[in-house]
Amino acid sequence: MKKNKGRACRQAGFTLMELLIVIGVLGILAAGLLAAIDPFEQLKKARDSNYRSGGIELLQSLQRYYANHGYFPWRAVGTTCTTDNQATLAPTTPVSSLSAAVVTVGSTQGTEIKSCIDDLIADGELKATFSQGLNTTLYLSSWSKTDVRVCFAPESKSVRNDSQTNLHLENDLVAEGCNATQRLAGDCLSCFQ
């Protein structure tokens, strides 16, 4: 049996340099993956999905209320809903149209049409837990006796650039159109009617 006198026997395993190179490569791959996924954008998409569900739920409850009563809650005689200028209506004056009533859902602050939302809940058209987990502002507009629209301001880039995001808020009115500057600033509204 021959012995190698000048060489030290190498034991099985990795050197420190090899381990550092592998860790560095894995770090670069992980950073690239995070940049591609963008977790903050994914969170914004999830919130937008929640807002969309809440807006559609409110719209459908208003449509069911209309089907049962023949009018929207703000058109009822004796309503205490307020208009877009936040002036309380006289108890015998129904609102003929709503240009942009603001519903701050999930907030402890009062809303412009809180009594109308309460009417929907009392009528069984909207769940009492509607506002739980939904912390956004919904914009409600009605321009005739039979038309209603519910909008929200999306947070994610993909929903901002969606074809349904084609309106904007202008002087407390939901207005047609949404240009590139408004989209970039997040001033456009995604609406359902």
Secondary structure, 3 states (H helix, E strand, C coil): CCCCCCCCCCCCCCCHHHHHHHHHHHHHHHHHHHHHHCHHHHHHHHHHHHHHHHHHHHHHHHHHHHHHHCCCHHHCCCCCCECCCCCECCCCCCCCCEEEEEEEECCCCCCCCHHHHHHHHHCCCCCCCCCCCCCEEEEEEECCCCCCEEEECCCCHHHHCCCCEEEEEECCEEEECCCHHHHHHCCEEEEEC
